[in-house]
Structure formats: structure tokens, C-alpha cells
């Protein structure tokens, strides 16, 4: 260990050696070493760590060491605790991300409100509930959890707008890990609320569930602001941040909204003009505008992925059932789903490509809708696979139909 320290002090420690040391620390945690033991090792050997190195660490663990995403998710909170306080902070005044309307500014505004909800209101209400599990104190916690459930919008913007751009630059590990942790927090919020709604007198169970929510959501704020956001700021272009800011409106915000419109000091981007050309098909001739209007007025939502599993198109009519943002275009469909459900996507596509199936149907209750989801293998005249079409429809109104209708309304 002294040789490592001396090398570092002499300025001859290479980046690869540093990376190897960091990777070994994570592997030691994986193999059961205590946090205290590893933290001491880390502080003595490594010192400051950049967000880029943490990103590379997570990716290397999965790709080179074969540690599954689920294991890295489990270790995520532990190694964050080890690295906390050692991450290089780059704080400069007048940065774009400090301007109202910039996506990072908005994410941080939300985090401040989430933090206040967690560590002031919810913590206070939990302490009161522990002293007296009255109806009033129980309802207060339920109200807090209802407010916190809105964090889904914060996480959805992160997963569907920010992650695709990071993956475009080859950064997959941190996005997969964080998405899995996000899903765990979503489930924990629902679970804690369930215990309170159907309270059976077990105060310890309620305390454990609510405390877990407070701790994990607070940790996610730290991970976002000290790992994810700095990494994204080092990676994304200004044009990409502009697109994220624009598309965020479609998903919505959590407890706080942008306090302004971000207008970077630069020439405004000019939207590419739509071609006035026509598309000749076997059974007709349509302009691009006509085709787009037609697809957007269908009473269903359509998404198409090509033969390489890349999302190429989605319709964007009124009342779309599942959120889609333009950031998914060009992204592999596997990376548009949480890690826990990717295997379902891959199984379906494998069957389509092998010719085992041509169609697969699902039907689920989603909010106030009964949603019918159909997947079709798209093949050419020779039967060659060319992609998959997703067809989504709210069938509640159809199920309600009775009798006949033969005249105009």
C-alpha cells in the first residue's frame, strides 16, 4: 500500500492503476468486507475521485467482471457511502446549469423540495406517529407519501430524457444501476403507503417502511447531484440540453416547476423544414404532412422498432397512454425499459426474429384505463423480419358498447 501512496505522491500513478484500485475496493465490498475497512483503504490509497471514474467503475464491474446489474444496484448505496466526501466538486458561478430553466437547475429545484418533504415534514410526522399512532398522524404520513409519489415524474424525465443521451455516448452502467434503484424507491413508496392505508397496529413495520423511503430517496438525491448530473454536464452538448428542457414539459415536474425558460447565449437552433415531397406507396400517394397527420389521428398509439431493435418512430396523438419523448428515437428498445423487464422484451423479439411468433398480446389496468397492448412482427414479402410494431389502445370505451348505432350523433 505504501508503494501506491508513494507513486501517487510522485505523480507517476497511471489512470489505469487508479481505476484498478477503485475496482478492487468495490469487489471487496461485493465479497463481504465491511464498509469501515474499505473506507479506510479508500481514503489511504485513493483520495479524490471524479464522477467520470465512478461511471467507469460501474460499467467495468458489469462488463469486465461479470457482476450483474442487480448486484451493482445493491452495492450502489454502499460504495456511494464510501466515496461520499471524496468526489471532486466543480462549482463555478455563471454556469448554464445554474440558470433557471436548464434541466439540471430544474432537477435540483425538485430535489430541494423533495428533501424538505422527506427530512422535515415526513420525518416529523413519522416521529409523531411513533409516539401516537392516531388517525390524524397516520393520515399525515399518507398525505406525505402521496406527495412524494410525484417523484415518478422526476425519475421518468431522468430515465427517458437524460439516460438516452448518456447511452448515446456509451455510458450504460450508471443508467442501468440508477434506473433499478429508482424502481426500488417507487415500489417502496407504494409499499409504505399500503401499510398505512391498511394499518394493523404494527408501528415498527410502518417505521421501517417509511424510514427506508426517506433514506433511499435522500441517497438518490446525493447520487444525482454528485455523480449523475456532473457526469451528464461533462458529456452532453448544449443542443441536447435544449431538447431535454423542451421535452420535459411532456412528462411534468415533481413539487417544483422550472422558474424560467432557459435561453443560452447563442444563435437559436433552426428547426429543419419538413419536406414537401410525396411518398408513393403500393395503394396510394401521400405527402409527408398527410402521412403524419393520419398516423397521429389513429385511435391507437403506435411505436415502431427496426430489425436492429432501434426505436425509429412513434405516433404522438392526443391522449397518448404511455409517455414517449423524442429522445428515444435512435435508442435500442432494451434501454427504454427498466432492467427488471428487459428479459421480457428480449424474449419477445427473439421469438419474432426466429419466426416462432408473429403477434403477442397483453392487457393491463393502467390508471383509469384498460389497456390493450399488441406487438406485431413486421415482415417483407419473403418473410424476412424487418422490425416490430407496438399497438396500444384504451379499450374501456369499446367494452362499454352495447346494442347498435346506425345514425349520426
N, C-alpha and C positions, 0 to 999 in steps of 0.2 A: 504493500500500500504506500509506503514511503517513497518508493520509486515513482509511483504515479503522481504523487503530490509534487515531488521534485521536478518531474517532467513538465507538469503544468506550470509550475513557478518559473521554469526555464523557458517557457513559451514554445516547447517543442512537441507538446501533446497534439496529436492529429485529431481531426474531427471524427474519423472512424474509430479511434481508440476511445474517445469520449462517448461515442454512440454505443460502443460495446459495453462500457462500464454501466451506462444507464440501462441498457437492455438486461444486463446481468442482475441489476437491482430488482427490476420488475419480475424476472424469472425467480429470484429468491423469494419474493413475496408469493408468487404462484406456488412455490414449493413449501410454503408454510412458515417462513421466517417472520418474526414479529415486526410490527411497524417501527417500534423503537430501535431495534437492531439495524434495520435497513436505513432508517432516517439518519442515524449516526454515520453509517457507511457513506451515505449520500453526501452529507454535509462535509465530511472529511475529504472525500475524493473528488467531488464534482463542483460544488459551489453553485454558481448561477447557471440557469438553464433557459434556453429560449423556447418560445411556443412552437417554433418550427421543429425543434428536436423532439418535443413531446409528440407532435404529429407523426414524425418519422418512427418514433418508438412504437406507437400503437400499430402502425401499418406493418412494421417489421415483425412484431410479435405474431401477427396473423399470417403474413405471407411467408416469412422465413422460418419461424419457429413452430408454425402449425397450431398455435393456440387459438381455439375458436373464438368467434365474436362474443359469445355468451360469457366466456371466461374473462376476456378483456373488460367486458362490462362490469363483471363482479369486482375486478381489480381496480376499476377506474376510480372509484371513490378513495380506495386505499392509496394508490400512487399519487392521486391529487393531494391527499393529506401530507404525503412525504415531500412532494415538490412545492407545496404551498410556502410562500415566503422566499422561494429561491428563483422564481420566474422573473426574468428580466422585464421590467416595465418601461415602456416607451411613452412618455406623456409629454406632448408638445402642444403649445397653445396654437389656436387658429387652424387646427386640422379640419379637414372636411367632415369627419365623423363627429365633430363637436357642434356641427351646425344643425339647427332644427330641420327635421325632415329627412336627414340622412338615415338610412336603415339602422345603422349602429346606434345613432342618437336615440332613435325610437325604441329599439330593443332595450337600451339602458334605462330610458324613461319607464318602460314597463317593469323592468327589474326593480327599480326603486319602489314602485307601488306594490309589486309582489312581495318585496322584502318587508315593507311596512305591514302588509296584511299578515304575513307569516309571523314575524318576530315582535309585533306589537299587539295587534288585535287577537290573532289566533292563539298566540302564546298566553295572553292574559285570560282569554275565555277558557282555555284549557286548564289553567290554574284554578279558575273559579269553579269549573266543572269538577275538578278533583276534590275540592273542598265540599261542594254540594252539587250532586247530580240532579238538580232540579230541572223541570221542563224548560224554564227560561234559559238556563245555562246550556242545556242540550240544543235548543233552537239556535242560540247564538253561534255555536260551533257549526251547525248545519248551514247557517247563512254564510259563514266564513268559507266553508268548503264549496258552496255554490259559486261564490265569487272567484275562488281560486280555480275552479273548473274551467274558467275562461282562459287559463294558461294554455289550453289546447290551441288557441289561435296563435299565440306567441311561438309555440313549438312547431305548429304547422307551417308558419311563414319560414321558420328556420329550416325545416326539413324539405319543403317544396320550392323554396326560392334560393336560399343560401347554399344548401348542400349540393344542388346540381352544378353550380359553378365551381365549387371546390373539387368535385369529382371530375369536372372537365379538365382540371389541371393535375389529375392523377392522385388526388387526396381522398382516399376511400376509408381508411381505417378509422379516423376520428369521427367521420359522419355516421358510419355503421354503429360504432360504440355508443355515440350520443343519442342516436335515434332509439336504440334499445333502452337506454336509461330514461328517455322521455316517456316511452310507452309504460315503463315501470311506474313512473310518477303518476301518469294518467290513471293507471289501474289502482294505485294506492289511494288517490283522492276518492275514487268511486267506492273503494272498499271501506275507507274511514266513514264516509257518509252513510253507507249501508249499515254499519254498526250503530250509528247514532239514530238513524231513522227507525231501526228495529232494535232499539236498546233493550237489553235484557238484564241490566244491573251490573254488568261486568265492567267496572270503571277501569281496571287495569288494561283490558283489551282495547278500550277506546283510547286511553292514554297512549298505548304503544302504537296504535294505528295513526293517530293524529301527529304524534311526535315524529314518526317515520316520515310523514308527508312534509312536515316543517323542515326536518333535517335534509332530506333528499332534494327538495326544491331549492333550499338555500344553497346546497352544494352545487346544484346546476347553475345557479346564478354565478357562482365563483368560476366554474369551468367555462361558461360562456365568455365572461368578461376577461379572464386571464389566459385562456387558451384559444377558444374558438374565434372570438372576434379579432384579436390581434393577428391570428393566422390568416383570417379572411382579408383583413386590411393589407397584409403583405402580399396577397395573391391576386385579388380581383382588380379589374380595371374600373375606371370611372364610369364608362358606359354600362358596365354590368351592375354597378351600384344604382345607377339611374333606373335601370329596368326593374331591379328589386324594389326600389322605392315606389315605382309606378304600380307594380303588380301586387304589392302588399295590401292595397285597398280592397282587392277582391276577397281576401281572406278575413281581414278585420284585425282588431287590436285587443290587447288584454289590459284592462284597468287604466290605460292611458293611450292617447292617440297622438300622432305627430303634431307638434306645436307650430309647424310651418311647412312650407314647400321648399325642398332643397333645390337650389339653383346654382350649380357650380359655375365658377367664373371661367366660362369657355363658350365657344360658339355652340349654339343649340344643335342637337342632332336633328338631321332632317330625315323624316320617315320616308322610306322608299316608296315611290309611287306604284300603285298596283297597275299591272299591265292591262291594257285594254284588249288583249288578244283573246281569241276564242279557242276552246278545246273541242276538238272533233272526236266524238265517240261513235260506237257502232250504231247506236239508236238515237243520236241527236247531236246538236251543236249548241254549246253554252259558252257564254262569256265567263271569265273568272269570277266576276261580281255576281252573276246569276247563280253560279255553282255554289259559291259561299253562302249566299242568302238562302238558297234551297236547303243546304245542309243544316244551317242554323235554325231553320223553321221546322225541321222534323220534330215530332213529339217525343223524341228519344235523344239520349246523349251518345255520341259516337267517338271512339278513340281507335286509332289505327297504329299498330307497330309493324315494322318491316321484318324481313326474313332474318335479320341480324338482331332482333329484339329491341330495336331502337324506336322510340316514340316519334312518329312522323307527323301526326295530325290529331287534333281533337276539335269537335264542334263546340261552339260557345253560345248556345241559345240562352234564352231567359230561363231562369229557374233550374240551372244545372244542379244535379243531385250531388255529385262529388266534385270537390274543388279541383280544378286544373289550372295551372299557370303556364305562361309561355316558356318558363324556364325548363319545363320537362321536355320540350322539343329537342331532339338530339341526344336525349338521355336514355340509357338502357332501362327497360321496364323493371328489371330486377332492383335497380337503385331507386325506383319510385315507390317501393313498398318497404314497410318495416322489416328488419331482419327475420323476425319470427314467422312471417308469412311468405318469405321468398321461395321456400321449398314448394309451396302450392303453385306459384307462378311457373316455376321451372318444370314441375311435373306436367302441368297442362301443356306448356309449349313443347316439351319433349314428345308427348303423345301426338300433338298436331303435326310436328315435323316428321314423325315416324309413320304417319298415316293411320295410327291406331284410332284416332277420333277426328271428327270434323266439327263437332259442336259440344259445348259444355254449358250447362245452365246452373245458376244459383238464384235463390230468392231469400231476401232478408228483410227484417224490420229495421228501418233506419229513421230515427226520429219519428216524425208523424207520417211516414210513407212506408208502403210495402213495395220494395224494390226488386225488380226482375232484372238480373244481370246475365247476359248471354255472350258467349265467346264463339266466334266462328273462324275456322281455319280458311284462309284465303288462298285459293289455288288457281293456276292458269289452266288453259285448255288441255294441257298434257298432264295435269295433276300435280305439277311442281309447286311446292309450298312457297308462298310469297309474302306471308305475314299473318297477323291475327287482328280481327275486328272485334272490339268490345262494344256492346249494345246495351244501354242501361235505360230503364223506364220505370216510372212510378205507376204501378198497375192498380192502385186503390180505386181510381175513378172507373176503370174497366170492370173491376169486380163488383162495383155497385150498380152496374147496368142491369135493368130488368125490362121485360116486355119488348116493344118495338118502337121505333121512331121513324116516321116516313115523311114528315113535313118540316119546313123550316122553323127555327125557333122564333 
